[in-house]
Amino acid sequence: MKTMMKLSFLIMALFFFSPMHAQLTKSRVSNVSMDYLREQGYAPKLTDAGNISFKAEGSTYILRMSDNDPEFLSLSLYGWTFDDDQEKARAYVAANTVNWDKKMGRVAVVEEENCMYFDTWVLLRSADDVKHFFPRMLTVVQGLISSFREEMNK
């Protein structure tokens, strides 16, 4: 029985003190994200708010992290400004349709800036999860934009 107890304690200690279970912080997630984006050929830049901006296919995306919730990671893009109130009204309907159809992200009209907002998010277990989730996050946001454009052009 003592051997089993010692073995259980050793396994728990290895888990809690292993690098895989290292404390998540915004700084750690940011560093891993910057390195990963560089490896993938992007040119990431740290924003004044401590997030990361980068360009992909001509658009500027923001990778957001949180001081209060280091497990949270979001990828967002602002775009599609409105020419008039009629187009903005159609955008509300299109955003609602896309949000109903797509479950991995969000499309919203940003009244204050007269534009659209597209984003998706994940919860990380380790900073290295960025490498696993990022490609899917980018695909999701690009899919939201594509679906929104389709709805707007109907």
Secondary structure in CASP SS format (residue, H / E / C, confidence):
PFRMAT SS
TARGET T0000
AUTHOR 0000-0000-0000
METHOD secondary structure of the structure
MODEL  1
M C 1.00
K H 1.00
T H 1.00
M H 1.00
M H 1.00
K H 1.00
L H 1.00
S H 1.00
F H 1.00
L H 1.00
I H 1.00
M H 1.00
A H 1.00
L H 1.00
F H 1.00
F H 1.00
F H 1.00
S C 1.00
P H 1.00
M H 1.00
H H 1.00
A C 1.00
Q C 1.00
L C 1.00
T C 1.00
K H 1.00
S H 1.00
R H 1.00
V H 1.00
S H 1.00
N H 1.00
V H 1.00
S H 1.00
M H 1.00
D H 1.00
Y H 1.00
L H 1.00
R H 1.00
E H 1.00
Q C 1.00
G C 1.00
Y C 1.00
A C 1.00
P C 1.00
K E 1.00
L E 1.00
T C 1.00
D C 1.00
A C 1.00
G C 1.00
N C 1.00
I E 1.00
S E 1.00
F E 1.00
K E 1.00
A E 1.00
E C 1.00
G C 1.00
S E 1.00
T E 1.00
Y E 1.00
I E 1.00
L E 1.00
R E 1.00
M E 1.00
S C 1.00
D C 1.00
N C 1.00
D C 1.00
P C 1.00
E C 1.00
F E 1.00
L E 1.00
S E 1.00
L E 1.00
S E 1.00
L E 1.00
Y E 1.00
G E 1.00
W C 1.00
T C 1.00
F C 1.00
D C 1.00
D C 1.00
D H 1.00
Q H 1.00
E H 1.00
K H 1.00
A H 1.00
R H 1.00
A H 1.00
Y H 1.00
V H 1.00
A H 1.00
A H 1.00
N H 1.00
T H 1.00
V H 1.00
N H 1.00
W H 1.00
D H 1.00
K C 1.00
K C 1.00
M C 1.00
G C 1.00
R E 1.00
V E 1.00
A E 1.00
V E 1.00
V E 1.00
E H 1.00
E H 1.00
E H 1.00
N C 1.00
C E 1.00
M E 1.00
Y E 1.00
F E 1.00
D E 1.00
T E 1.00
W E 1.00
V E 1.00
L E 1.00
L C 1.00
R C 1.00
S C 1.00
A C 1.00
D C 1.00
D H 1.00
V H 1.00
K H 1.00
H H 1.00
F H 1.00
F H 1.00
P H 1.00
R H 1.00
M H 1.00
L H 1.00
T H 1.00
V H 1.00
V H 1.00
Q H 1.00
G H 1.00
L H 1.00
I H 1.00
S H 1.00
S H 1.00
F H 1.00
R H 1.00
E H 1.00
E H 1.00
M H 1.00
N C 1.00
K C 1.00
END
